[in-house]
Amino acid sequence: MASVLVSAGEVEYVRRGFEAGVRGDGRGPLDFRQIEIETGVIGQATGSARVRLGTTDVLAEVGPPAEGAPNQGRISFATEFSPIASPSFQGRGGEELASDLTAMLQRTFFRSPVSGRAGLDLTTLSIVSGKSCWVVYVDVLVLAVGGAVVDTASIAVKAALTATLLPKIEMVAGEDPEDEPDYEIDDDPSVSVPLDTRYVPLTLTVSQVGVTPALDLDLLEEASAAAALSVGVDAEGRVDMLDIAEQRGIALHAAIDAHLTRQRANAWRALEAEEPEPLVYDEFAVALAGPSALASARACAQPFTGTAGPGKPHRARKLCLSNVTARVWWFDEQIRAALSSGTNAPRQVVVLGSGMDTRPWRCSDFPPGLLWFEVDLPAMVSAKDLALDALGAQKGTGPGEGARKHPLHVASWRALTADLSGPDWVQALAACGFDPGQPTLWIVEGLFMYLEPRDGTGLLHTMQGHSAPGSRLVTHNVTQELVDGVQDGSITEYPPYSQDLVRTWHYGFPAPLEPALAELGWRVTTKASRALIARSIFGAGSDEELEGCVEFDARLGCAMDRYSVFVAATVADVKPRT
């Protein structure tokens, strides 16, 4: 919230540090500074807390409650930035910052946006319904600013409210039955009642420095960030957007939405693993999805009532086929086909924008000697590395190396960080053992639509230029029809994806697809849609036969069927570029 002047060189220094996964104080992009919480620091206050996050220092005080009148209580915030923290906090500058912080705290503590329940249940502050209640006054004083002020204030206020005790009240009837009853207040702490802050979310600010998502920025990092998104996070890990600040026009909420989309995808894979004959079995899915996403997917799942394709495989099901399972199944099938395509079949796989892909652990039928490379942004690689360690997954070299709960089914697995819109990722890949002189299987799942058109075609061109004869590509992308329709407003929904997310998709595959990819050196061998994938799985020959089988619109030629395309291709027999 405080502003500091930074040079272009300082911004570049910070950005490159985040790309390398190292910050000025030695932390990783997602690491917090030390947090110190002290409660009961003001003796005369009903509740108080002081929180230090790095060099940021915030004091929150809950004053003695006053009586009000409605059938629920009230909470009133007052925020002040101390002039000793920064000269810029004197006068109107400090008032504007205080007003912004107060508004953020009110949105956080009045309700839980993620659960729909009250952040602080104001009905518990009622004394006599419709007649009297408590009014809680919360004063926030920012003593020092070193970044992450909103998050620090949120922690301080919740800690102060949690430490608050409401005095016990007894109603005393007057001598005349028509007299209003009086109140007797017992301020003995041993009989006081604490506030229920269980459902109060904390505020978490996620920033984007260059292309890297990051947490708990100091002042220099905040001044170098492209955008910042503050979200409310409840005790069950559910999130909802509270506020966004964009310095360079990057919609960071789309990155969060994309992360939630990945969580939901893992949840659908977890449900698929419960089927009698699962199309995809992923032991990691439950842990990667989390309980909230899994519960949401289970509530949305539709029971399977179809009878398509008697005697066909995968007919015995409990739930309808999900959009996620259809996509993952198709990729699995195409990857297996590419790796068994003959004597010149690829024996090295490169996954671009790999995210939380788990194929090297869950697919046990890969050919021996397979080298597996993954490329993604630093924050995602770091998050996946931590998740693999927590799950007990083997990393590095494959079968025969170590006894882990989840062994690798490839000869080696390497994950590297890179910005795929830049020129350096191929060199980084080669430094890890990638050989452009050998056939490669390129896997690009759910990435192209987030790129600018120039970067999308450039990526296809770069892959082709580093592909030996026999190399293959398996990918999926939305169509240019969808991108254009969203931009001009003629397409307003594309379920199950949110509008905020869809609006961040810039690059779609053109129609006709075959000549467009041929110009970039790729010959299309297989082209599919979700409707065709569903027909292949269930052995169905018509839309009617798929009724009750799938949870998405699987009619041939419908909007969902037109707006995305699944492609397998082989590289043209040309001399690879160097």
SEZA-814440 format. One record per residue (C-alpha): residue in three letters; x, y, z. Coordinates in pm, whole numbers, padded with zeros to 5 digits, always signed. Example, Ala and Ser with C-alpha at 12.3 -4.5 7.8 and 13.67 -1.06 7.14 Angstrom:
ALA+01230-00450+00780/SER+01367-00106+00714/
//
This chain:
MET+00000+00000+00000/ALA+00292+00232+00056/SER+00464+00354-00256/VAL+00839+00363-00315/LEU+01028+00488-00616/VAL+01215+00218-00806/SER+01427+00229-01118/ALA+01380+00011-01423/GLY+01700-00171-01326/GLU+01564-00252-00980/VAL+01240-00385-01130/GLU+01437-00606-01371/TYR+01658-00730-01085/VAL+01354-00827-00876/ARG+01178-00986-01173/ARG+01475-01201-01271/GLY+01521-01307-00913/PHE+01164-01433-00896/GLU+01208-01618-01226/ALA+01507-01795-01074/GLY+01306-01872-00761/VAL+01521-01654-00532/ARG+01431-01330-00357/GLY+01655-01066-00203/ASP+01611-01208+00148/GLY+01661-01570+00039/ARG+01295-01670+00037/GLY+01122-01856-00243/PRO+00833-01688-00432/LEU+00567-01851-00210/ASP+00749-01820+00125/PHE+00637-01587+00405/ARG+00855-01384+00634/GLN+00845-01463+01004/ILE+00508-01379+01162/GLU+00488-01267+01526/ILE+00148-01244+01697/GLU+00106-01098+02044/THR-00237-01064+02209/GLY-00348-00868+02516/VAL-00104-00584+02448/ILE-00348-00309+02559/GLY-00476-00360+02910/GLN-00784-00138+02888/ALA-00905-00288+02561/THR-01161-00567+02545/GLY-00926-00747+02305/SER-00605-00649+02131/ALA-00329-00793+01916/ARG-00004-00680+01760/VAL+00123-00855+01448/ARG+00465-00819+01289/LEU+00519-00962+00941/GLY+00875-00888+00842/THR+00912-00515+00898/THR+00537-00448+00882/ASP+00386-00377+01226/VAL+00010-00351+01290/LEU-00177-00299+01615/ALA-00550-00384+01643/GLU-00766-00293+01942/VAL-01125-00389+02018/GLY-01280-00119+02236/PRO-01542-00179+02507/PRO-01869-00264+02328/ALA-02148-00008+02334/GLU-02517-00089+02320/GLY-02716-00048+02001/ALA-03071-00123+01892/PRO-03122-00372+01606/ASN-03165-00750+01633/GLN-02801-00807+01544/GLY-02488-00633+01653/ARG-02252-00414+01457/ILE-01879-00400+01406/SER-01716-00067+01329/PHE-01364-00029+01189/ALA-01136+00270+01223/THR-00794+00256+01055/GLU-00499+00489+01083/PHE-00154+00491+00927/SER+00096+00632+01174/PRO+00300+00924+01038/ILE+00607+00773+01206/ALA+00581+00480+00962/SER+00616+00702+00655/PRO+00596+01078+00586/SER+00356+00994+00300/PHE+00095+00894+00559/GLN+00052+01251+00679/GLY-00262+01431+00571/ARG-00480+01318+00282/GLY-00244+01042+00165/GLY-00279+00853+00491/GLU-00654+00908+00499/GLU-00702+00754+00154/LEU-00492+00451+00244/ALA-00681+00411+00571/SER-01013+00427+00387/ASP-00902+00156+00142/LEU-00783-00072+00423/THR-01103-00018+00621/ALA-01315-00115+00321/MET-01108-00432+00272/LEU-01145-00532+00638/GLN-01518-00473+00630/ARG-01560-00700+00327/THR-01353-00967+00498/PHE-01507-00966+00844/PHE-01873-00892+00774/ARG-01920-01208+00576/SER-01729-01505+00445/PRO-01748-01468+00065/VAL-01636-01826+00012/SER-01887-02000+00237/GLY-02182-01762+00237/ARG-02182-01767+00618/ALA-02125-01459+00827/GLY-01761-01379+00869/LEU-01840-01266+01219/ASP-02189-01381+01315/LEU-02346-01050+01413/THR-02654-01218+01561/THR-02434-01336+01850/LEU-02392-00969+01941/SER-02765-00928+01999/ILE-02866-00877+02362/VAL-03244-00847+02329/SER-03370-00907+01978/GLY-03496-00586+01821/LYS-03405-00378+02125/SER-03039-00390+02220/CYS-02709-00526+02098/TRP-02334-00489+02125/VAL-02145-00260+01887/VAL-01784-00369+01856/TYR-01529-00100+01773/VAL-01207-00215+01607/ASP-00920+00033+01582/VAL-00629-00054+01354/LEU-00302+00137+01375/VAL-00031+00067+01117/LEU+00294+00135+01299/ALA+00542+00035+01028/VAL+00511-00060+00664/GLY+00735-00315+00498/GLY+00489-00469+00253/ALA+00182-00696+00283/VAL-00008-00443+00497/VAL-00353-00580+00409/ASP-00262-00935+00508/THR-00092-00824+00829/ALA-00393-00611+00930/SER-00627-00902+00861/ILE-00426-01128+01091/ALA-00413-00860+01361/VAL-00787-00794+01355/LYS-00878-01163+01365/ALA-00634-01221+01650/ALA-00779-00923+01844/LEU-01138-01037+01787/THR-01049-01393+01888/ALA-00903-01256+02212/THR-01212-01042+02279/LEU-01444-01135+02569/LEU-01798-00997+02586/PRO-01919-00920+02940/LYS-02196-01136+03079/ILE-02534-00956+03091/GLU-02834-01032+03308/MET-03178-00880+03263/VAL-03324-00722+03578/ALA-03699-00651+03587/GLY-03815-00315+03720/GLU-04050-00270+04016/ASP-04334-00183+03778/PRO-04415-00462+03527/GLU-04454-00197+03257/ASP-04103-00063+03312/GLU-03829-00156+03064/PRO-03596-00418+03213/ASP-03254-00302+03319/TYR-02919-00465+03244/GLU-02659-00581+03490/ILE-02314-00620+03333/ASP-02068-00857+03496/ASP-01719-00776+03373/ASP-01559-01072+03550/PRO-01337-01233+03278/SER-01412-01579+03413/VAL-01779-01551+03306/SER-01723-01349+02989/VAL-01814-01491+02646/PRO-01561-01506+02358/LEU-01652-01403+02005/ASP-01696-01685+01753/THR-01438-01614+01481/ARG-01428-01966+01333/TYR-01586-01859+01004/VAL-01391-01537+00966/PRO-01159-01567+00663/LEU-00812-01423+00651/THR-00696-01204+00366/LEU-00421-01338+00142/THR-00264-01123-00128/VAL-00118-01298-00431/SER+00103-01081-00649/GLN+00256-01130-00990/VAL+00619-01029-01035/GLY+00709-01067-01400/VAL+00542-01399-01479/THR+00578-01543-01127/PRO+00297-01557-00867/ALA+00430-01462-00523/LEU+00323-01411-00161/ASP+00421-01164+00111/LEU+00601-00898-00091/ASP+00821-00637+00068/LEU+00805-00274-00048/LEU+01058-00307-00330/GLU+00884-00621-00457/GLU+00542-00455-00439/ALA+00669-00166-00648/SER+00802-00417-00903/ALA+00485-00627-00920/ALA+00261-00627-01225/ALA-00058-00695-01029/ALA-00189-00795-00690/LEU-00502-00989-00599/SER-00638-01005-00245/VAL-00858-01303-00165/GLY-01046-01421+00141/VAL-00937-01767+00256/ASP-01151-01958+00503/ALA-01054-02240+00739/GLU-01133-02502+00475/GLY-00905-02344+00216/ARG-01180-02200-00005/VAL-01109-01865-00166/ASP-01298-01577-00318/MET-01171-01254-00472/LEU-01193-00941-00259/ASP-00990-00683-00448/ILE-00750-00653-00739/ALA-00484-00396-00820/GLU-00335-00393-01167/GLN-00025-00188-01241/ARG+00043-00317-01588/GLY-00292-00449-01705/ILE-00242-00815-01605/ALA-00563-00976-01479/LEU-00413-01179-01197/HIS-00756-01307-01096/ALA-00741-01519-01411/ALA-00430-01693-01275/ILE-00619-01769-00953/ASP-00920-01886-01153/ALA-00689-02110-01356/HIS-00551-02255-01032/LEU-00903-02327-00907/THR-00981-02485-01244/ARG-00685-02720-01191/GLN-00819-02807-00846/ARG-01158-02890-00994/ALA-00991-03099-01266/ASN-00813-03302-00998/ALA-01145-03345-00817/TRP-01310-03491-01128/ARG-01015-03729-01175/ALA-01057-03836-00814/LEU-01425-03918-00877/GLU-01330-04110-01191/ALA-01096-04328-00985/GLU-01400-04443-00784/GLU-01572-04588-01092/PRO-01601-04968-01133/GLU-01405-04940-01460/PRO-01219-04608-01437/LEU-01101-04453-01761/VAL-00833-04265-01567/TYR-00690-04377-01235/ASP-00490-04110-01052/GLU-00382-04185-00695/PHE-00267-03825-00650/ALA-00600-03666-00745/VAL-00767-03656-00402/ALA-00470-03489-00233/LEU-00414-03243-00518/ALA-00781-03144-00534/GLY-00838-03081-00165/PRO-01159-03151+00029/SER-01349-02841-00086/ALA-01302-02902-00461/LEU-01378-03271-00417/ALA-01700-03198-00226/SER-01805-02945-00491/ALA-01743-03191-00775/ARG-01932-03465-00593/ALA-02230-03234-00543/CYS-02234-03144-00915/ALA-02182-03496-01047/GLN-02472-03651-01237/PRO-02570-04018-01194/PHE-02506-04239-01496/THR-02832-04353-01655/GLY-02712-04430-02009/THR-02733-04757-02196/ALA-02513-04667-02492/GLY-02316-04936-02665/PRO-02427-05264-02502/GLY-02124-05480-02452/LYS-01889-05190-02518/PRO-01603-05107-02278/HIS-01657-04865-01993/ARG-02032-04916-01985/ALA-02048-04989-01611/ARG-02042-04651-01440/LYS-02184-04473-01137/LEU-02147-04114-01264/CYS-02170-03951-01603/LEU-01847-03900-01794/SER-01699-03562-01705/ASN-01547-03309-01940/VAL-01214-03349-01756/THR-01207-03728-01780/ALA-01288-03721-02152/ARG-00997-03487-02219/VAL-00745-03674-02002/TRP-00848-04012-02149/TRP-00797-03882-02503/PHE-00452-03747-02420/ASP-00355-04075-02254/GLU-00462-04270-02561/GLN-00277-04043-02804/ILE+00039-04043-02592/ARG+00043-04424-02580/ALA-00012-04439-02957/ALA+00271-04194-03025/LEU+00515-04384-02802/SER+00436-04714-02977/SER+00442-04579-03334/GLY+00727-04797-03460/THR+01104-04823-03460/ASN+01142-04444-03481/ALA+00895-04375-03201/PRO+00989-04097-02958/ARG+01182-04192-02647/GLN+01183-03843-02499/VAL+00873-03652-02391/VAL+00850-03277-02331/VAL+00542-03142-02153/LEU+00500-02766-02190/GLY+00293-02595-01920/SER+00287-02923-01730/GLY+00110-02801-01417/MET+00023-03091-01186/ASP+00036-03361-01456/THR+00100-03703-01296/ARG+00139-03931-01599/PRO+00499-04040-01518/TRP+00364-04192-01193/ARG+00017-04314-01287/CYS+00084-04464-01633/SER+00271-04790-01581/ASP+00267-04906-01946/PHE+00517-04660-02093/PRO+00805-04809-02296/PRO+01139-04859-02118/GLY+01408-04593-02136/LEU+01167-04301-02168/LEU+01305-03957-02074/TRP+01039-03719-01941/PHE+01088-03340-01928/GLU+00843-03084-01790/VAL+00857-02706-01838/ASP+00652-02454-01641/LEU+00673-02126-01453/PRO+00883-02118-01133/ALA+00589-02097-00891/MET+00416-02399-01046/VAL+00734-02608-01055/SER+00801-02520-00690/ALA+00443-02600-00586/LYS+00450-02933-00768/ASP+00785-03024-00616/LEU+00645-02966-00267/ALA+00331-03165-00350/LEU+00533-03460-00483/ASP+00743-03466-00167/ALA+00432-03456+00052/LEU+00277-03743-00144/GLY+00590-03957-00126/ALA+00649-03957-00501/GLN+00978-04068-00650/LYS+01167-03798-00842/GLY+01472-03797-01066/THR+01563-04134-01210/GLY+01304-04402-01266/PRO+01245-04772-01195/GLY+01485-04931-00951/GLU+01583-04601-00786/GLY+01468-04583-00425/ALA+01163-04722-00253/ARG+00893-04459-00263/LYS+00519-04482-00217/HIS+00464-04365-00577/PRO+00746-04486-00806/LEU+00825-04334-01144/HIS+00736-04537-01452/VAL+00986-04356-01676/ALA+01365-04378-01691/SER+01410-04020-01573/TRP+01194-03718-01490/ARG+01316-03359-01493/ALA+01118-03040-01423/LEU+01263-02705-01521/THR+01144-02346-01493/ALA+01111-02123-01795/ASP+00893-01859-01958/LEU+00762-02026-02273/SER+00697-01690-02437/GLY+01070-01616-02425/PRO+01363-01757-02625/ASP+01561-01932-02354/TRP+01353-02237-02268/VAL+01497-02465-02539/GLN+01851-02399-02421/ALA+01746-02474-02063/LEU+01584-02794-02186/ALA+01899-02902-02368/ALA+02104-02836-02055/CYS+01886-03094-01876/GLY+01955-03366-02133/PHE+01706-03301-02411/ASP+01842-03406-02752/PRO+01683-03228-03053/GLY+01845-03486-03278/GLN+01618-03760-03141/PRO+01240-03796-03202/THR+01037-03608-02942/LEU+00680-03632-02821/TRP+00559-03281-02739/ILE+00257-03256-02506/VAL+00080-02921-02476/GLU-00239-02955-02271/GLY-00442-02648-02177/LEU-00170-02390-02250/PHE-00209-02242-02598/MET-00524-02041-02525/TYR-00342-01836-02257/LEU-00073-01722-02502/GLU-00081-01423-02730/PRO-00132-01528-03097/ARG+00227-01440-03183/ASP+00358-01647-02891/GLY+00128-01940-02977/THR+00243-01968-03337/GLY+00600-01901-03224/LEU+00583-02193-02982/LEU+00461-02430-03254/HIS+00739-02302-03482/THR+01004-02349-03211/MET+00893-02704-03131/GLN+00903-02795-03501/GLY+01248-02643-03538/HIS+01383-02867-03262/SER+01208-03188-03372/ALA+01385-03473-03547/PRO+01193-03687-03799/GLY+00947-03909-03614/SER+00862-03638-03360/ARG+00498-03595-03264/LEU+00267-03339-03105/VAL-00041-03399-02890/THR-00231-03085-02798/HIS-00565-02923-02729/ASN-00681-02566-02775/VAL-00993-02356-02810/THR-01087-02234-03155/GLN-01049-01884-03295/GLU-01428-01874-03323/LEU-01455-01883-02943/VAL-01181-01623-02888/ASP-01338-01383-03138/GLY-01689-01438-03001/VAL-01584-01365-02643/GLN-01396-01052-02747/ASP-01686-00908-02951/GLY-01949-01010-02693/SER-02140-01255-02913/ILE-02039-01547-02687/THR-02124-01483-02325/GLU-02073-01827-02170/TYR-01868-02140-02221/PRO-01946-02372-01930/PRO-01796-02498-01711/TYR-01537-02218-01745/SER-01598-01877-01588/GLN-01624-01565-01803/ASP-01328-01408-01620/LEU-01114-01704-01720/VAL-01237-01728-02079/ARG-01166-01359-02136/THR-00796-01430-02074/TRP-00781-01669-02371/HIS-00617-01495-02665/TYR-00495-01761-02906/GLY-00731-02004-03078/PHE-00665-02256-03351/PRO-00796-02130-03686/ALA-01026-02315-03925/PRO-00939-02496-04136/LEU-00673-02624-03900/GLU-00474-02854-04126/PRO-00322-02592-04362/ALA-00249-02357-04071/LEU-00044-02623-03889/ALA+00114-02740-04216/GLU+00262-02391-04262/LEU+00432-02438-03924/GLY+00571-02780-04017/TRP+00310-03008-03856/ARG+00095-03264-04036/VAL-00235-03335-03858/THR-00295-03709-03814/THR-00590-03702-03572/LYS-00849-03434-03498/ALA-01125-03481-03242/SER-01387-03300-03038/ARG-01549-03385-02706/ALA-01850-03530-02886/LEU-01627-03760-03092/ILE-01430-03860-02782/ALA-01752-03951-02598/ARG-01867-04160-02894/SER-01536-04344-02896/ILE-01554-04423-02524/PHE-01913-04548-02523/GLY-01931-04694-02872/ALA-02225-04465-02947/GLY-02338-04379-03296/SER-02580-04096-03226/ASP-02658-03812-02988/GLU-02951-04010-02848/GLU-02730-04302-02749/LEU-02516-04069-02536/GLU-02808-03945-02326/GLY-02740-04013-01960/CYS-02377-04101-02034/VAL-02198-03765-02020/GLU-02228-03451-01807/PHE-02139-03213-02093/ASP-02312-03128-02420/ALA-02191-03401-02657/ARG-02404-03322-02961/LEU-02200-03312-03279/GLY-02168-02952-03398/CYS-02300-02792-03078/ALA-02123-02486-02936/MET-01909-02679-02689/ASP-01816-02921-02964/ARG-01712-02640-03203/TYR-01524-02427-02955/SER-01238-02669-02882/VAL-01025-02905-03086/PHE-00801-03198-02993/VAL-00507-03256-03225/ALA-00238-03518-03279/ALA+00026-03436-03542/THR+00360-03551-03669/VAL+00647-03327-03770/ALA+00705-03280-04141/ASP+01011-03455-04279/VAL+01230-03148-04296/LYS+01575-03080-04160/PRO+01542-02947-03802/ARG+01640-02586-03756/THR+01921-02505-03518/
//
